[in-house]
Amino acid sequence: MKKRFKKITPNRDWLESQKALKPVAKWLGNPKIWHFNRRAIAMGVAIGFFFGSLPIAGQMLLSAIVSIVSKANMPISVVATWISNPFTMPFFFTANYYFGAWLLQRPALQLEAMDWSLQALLQLGGDILVPLFFGSIVVGVILATTSYIVIRILWRLHIVSYLKARKVRRK
């Protein structure tokens, strides 16, 4: 999988040749944001999961910026934001809303019985947005932390397994 992903990601020369990317080419040309190592991948997934759990526009852009600054794997970070996509968003953000309302000890609105007119939404804005954002931030932190730890552990187990198998092959 690593080789396949490396094959489809653009290289530094291609990025620098794109006129539209000239203003940001020096940041995109940083080889650290394209590395496929345990730390960069784990950080990229964690960053992507965090921003993917937030109900905001520009999840991929924010994820890319933070991954560039933190020298995490930027393509993986952007792809990981797709945890919330048009198919999962309604379920994901509804769960985040109810979780946020529970954490804040606020009574949750019955979303399925609501009047979804613009007027009603404007009146209920704070009642919905505060628990939604709070729940989304907490879920994002949980997903980011868990994914980072799990990827680091699984990567390490894979390396240990590979080294043991190589040792057996050499005998």
N, C-alpha and C positions, 0 to 999 in steps of 0.2 A: 504494500500500500504506500509505503514511504517513497519508493522509487516512482510509482505511478503519479503521485502528487507532485513530486519534484519535476517530473517530465512536463506536466501541464501548467506549472507556475511560470510566469514570465521571468526572464533573466534581466540582469542589470543593464545590459546593452540595449535591449528592447525598450525598457522603461525610459532610458535616457534619450532614445530616438523619438519618443512620442511628444509632439509639440504641446499637446494639452497638458501633459504631465511635467513640463519644464519647470514650473514654479516649485513643485514638490519633489522633483527628481532626486535632489541631494538626500532627502529623508528616505525616499523609497529605495534608493540605491544602497542603503546601509545593509550589508550582508547579514547582520545579526537578526533582522526581522524576517529573514527567509530561512534561517537555520532550522533543521529538523533534529533537535536534541530534546532530551527529557524536560529540561527547564523551559525552553521556548515554547514547546507544544503545550505543556501543562498550563503555562501562563496564558497562552493564546486562547485555549478553551475556557479558562476561568474568566478572562476578560470578556469573551464573547457571550458566555452564559450570563454574566452579570448584566451587560447591556441588553441582551436579548430578553431578559425578564422585565425590563422597564417598559411601561406603556408610553413610549415617546417616539417621535419621528427621528430619523437619523441614527438609528442603532448601529448600523454598519459603519457609518462615518466616525462616530464616537469611539467605537471599538477599534477601528483602524488607527485613530489618533493616539489612543491610550496604549495600544500595542507598540506603536512606533516609539513613543516616549519611554516605555518600560522595556523595550527591546525584546518583546515577546514575538512569536510567530504571527505575523500580520494576516496572511491568508487564512490560517486556521481560526484566528480570532474573528474575522469577518464571517466565515462560514458558520461558526458556532452561534452567532446571533440568530440564525435561522431556527433556533429552538422555538421561537415564537414566529409563526408564519400564518398566513391566512386561514389555514385549517386548524391550527392549535390555539390561535389568539383568543377566541371567545371562551374556551375552557380555561386556558392558562390565566387570563386576566380576571375572569370571574372568581377562580380559586384564590388568586392574589387579593382580590377585594375582600372576600369573606375571611381570609386569613388576617388581613390587616384590620378589619373590623373586630375580629376576635382578640387580636393583640392589643388594640386600643380600648378594648372593652366597650365598644359602641354597638348599639343594636344594628344589625345588618338589614339593609332594605331588601325586600323581596324583589329582586331584579326582574324576575319573569312576570310579575304582576304590575310592573311600572308603566306609567305613561311615558313613552319614548319621544314625545314631541320636544322640539327645541326649547320651548318655554319651560316645560317641566324639568328638562335637563339643566337649564341655567339656574333654576331655583334650587335644585338639589346638588349643584356642582361640588360644593365643599363636602357635603355628606357622602359623596361618592369618591371624589378625587383624593381626599386625605387618606382614607383606609386603603384605596387602591395603590397609591404611591408608596405608602408605608409598607404594606404587604409585599409589594413588588421589590422594594429595596431589600427587605429582610430575606425574601426568597432568593433574590439575586446573590446576596452575600452567602447564603447557605449553598446554593448551587455552585458558585465560584469556588468556595473553600473545599467542598466535597469533591468536585471534579479535579481540582488541582491535586489533592491528596491521592485520590484513586488513580489518576494517570501516573503520578510519580511512583506509586507502589507497583502498579501493573507493568510499567516500563522496566522497573528494577527487576521484578520477577522474570520478565521476558529475557533480560540480559543474563541473569543468573542461569536460567534454563539453557540459553544458547551457549554459554561458556561451558556448562557441564556437558552438553551434547558434543561440543567441539573437543573437549578433553577426552571423551570416550572415543570419538572418531580417530583421534591421533594415536591411540594406543594400539 
